[in-house]
């Protein structure tokens, strides 16, 4: 449906629908490499594969379900980077969809260790990609709160939360991909932030570790 809408509203767009597995290493790599060959050079890469394990305490988790979060949320980024980065155009933008809830203390998100832990790992991985590929603009994006199957799988209640629109997320990503936002390299950003206020803090962001994953209190006095 998303591809169909893009083709209907964008005259110059070309659609290449591709499907592939996300959990088997060899077939994953083959599928993404196949996609890379068909897509060719690109300007913006958005990595949105995700898995939400059923909520449960760590000791009660089904290991396969728990670990699938790392297979999908983390490993898929490595596979995509290895297959697609060589085909990136100059000054390409790379975004990974993450969850803003990962910033909350575990007491605020009980029974979501698989989801939150894998998202923290995902963000750190994106920081490494940003450091290793300064020719590309790389950051993680929290898209806001949307009523999706993954959202409901986490046992969240849309009636109790400030929900966002899909348009907000889409417009934010277009804004984010513009050259003026390179100061956000390697950072985590939220689609529901005020972009003018965010831009006003550019110097603070580029000269500190703000909006990154780290050890609270570092650097130590």
N, C-alpha and C positions, 0 to 999 in steps of 0.2 A: 504494500500500500504506500509506503514512504517513497519508494522509487517511482511508482506511478504518478504520485503528486508532483515530484520534482520534474519529471519529464513533461507533465501537463503545464506547469507554470514557468519553466525555463526553456526557452526556444533553443538555446545553444547546448543544452545538456545532452550527454550520451550515457545511457544506462547499461551497465554490465552486471546483471544479476548472477551471483555465484553462491553456492551453498557448500558447506563442508563441516566436518566434525570439529569439536573443540576439546576433546578429552584424550585422544590417542596420539601419542607423540609423532609417530611416523606419518600417519594420515593427516594430522594437523599441519605439519610442515609442508607436506606435498600439496595440500589444499591451498594454503596461503601462498606458496611459491607459484602455483598455477594461477591464482588470482593476480599476483604481482605481474606475471607475464602478460596477462590479458589487459590489465589496467594501464601498464606502461608508466610513464612519468606522471607525477602527481604533485599537487601544491598543499593540500590539507589532508591529514590522516586523523580520523577520529576512531579511537579504539573503545568500543562500548560493550564488549562481551562481559557477561557477569553471571554469577551464581550466588544465590542466597540460601545457605543451609537452613534446615528447619531449626527453630529456636530450641535450645536445650543447654543444660550445663555441660561443661567439657567432659565430665566423667560419664555423662549419659548420651553423648553424641554418637551417631552412627558414623564411624570413621570415614567411610567412603563419601558420605554426604559432606562431612566436615572438610575433608581434604580436596574435594572437588572445587571448593571455593578458591583454593590456591592454584589448582590446575587451570581454572578458567580466568580468574581475576589477575593472576600474576604470570603464569607461564605463557598465556596467549600473547602478552605484550612482548616477551622475548622472541617468540616465533614471528610475530608481525614485524618487529624491528629488524630482525635478521633478513627477512624476505623482502621487505618494502623499502627500507632506508636506502639501499643502493640505487633505487629508481627515483629518489626525491629530486624535485626541481630545486634550484637555488632559493634559499630563504624559505623553505617549506615549514609548515606549522604542524605540530603533532600534539594531539590532545587525548588524554585518557579520562574516561568517565569514572568518577569515584563517588564516595559517600561522605557527606559532611559529618555524619554521625561518628565517624572514626575519631574525631577530635574530642569527643565526650569521654569522661571517666567511665570505666566498665560498670560502675554502680548505676549509671544512667542508662546503660544499654545491656541489661543482664541477658544472658543466654544467647548472645550474638557474637561469641568469640570467633567463630569461623569467618563470618562476614567481615567484622571489624578488623581482625588480625590480618586477613588477606589484603584488605584495603590499605592498611598501614604499609605492608610490604610492597604493595603496588606503587604507592606514592614514592617510597624510597627508591624503587627501581626507576621511576621516571626522573627522579633527581639525578641518578647516575647517568641516564641517557642524556639529560640536559648538559651535564658536565663533560661527557665524552663526545658530544656532537654540538659544539657551539655554533655551527653553521645552520642549525635548525632551531626553530622556536618551539620549545617543549614544555608543557605544563599539564597539571591535573585539574580537572574541572568537576565541581559538585554541581549538578544540574538543577538543584532545587528539590522540592518535595512533590512527587507526582504519584497519582494513584495507579500503580502498575501491579502486575502479578508478583514481582519481586517485593514490592512494598508490602503487599498483603501477606506474603509468605513470612515476613519478619514479625507478623502479628501486630503491626502498627494500625492505628485507627485514624482514617482520614478526617473524621469529624472532630478530632481532638487536636489537629495540627494545622498550621498555616500553609495550605497547599499553594503550589505555584502553577503557572500555565506553561504549556509546551512552547508557546511563542516566546516567552521570556528566555528560556534556555536557548532556543534557536537564534534569536537576535543577539544574545550575549556571545555566542560562539562566532558569529560573523564579526562582531566588534573585536573580539579577542584576537582574531587572525590578522588584524591590521598591523603594519610595521611599528606603529608607535607604542605597541604594548610589549616590546621585547624586554622591558624591565621586569616582566613577570616570569622570565626564564627559570624553569625548575621549581616554580611555586605551585601551591594549591590555591585555586580561586573558586569563589561561589558565584553562580549565575545570578543570584538574587541580591548581590551587592550593588551599591551605587557606584557606577563606573567613574563618575567625576571625582568622587572622594577617593576611590582607589588610585586613580591617576595622580592625584595630588600628593600621594604618599610614595611616589616613584623612587625618590632619593633614599628614603628610609628603607624601602624594600630591597633596593640593590646593594645597600651597604650593611645589611644585617641578615640574620637567618630567619627573619619573620616569614611566615607562610610556608615553612618547611617542616619536615619531620625531624625532631632532634631530642636531646636529653635536656629536660627542663633544668635551668640553672647554668647551662654552658653558654659562653666560656666562664670558667670558674675564676673567682677573684683570688 
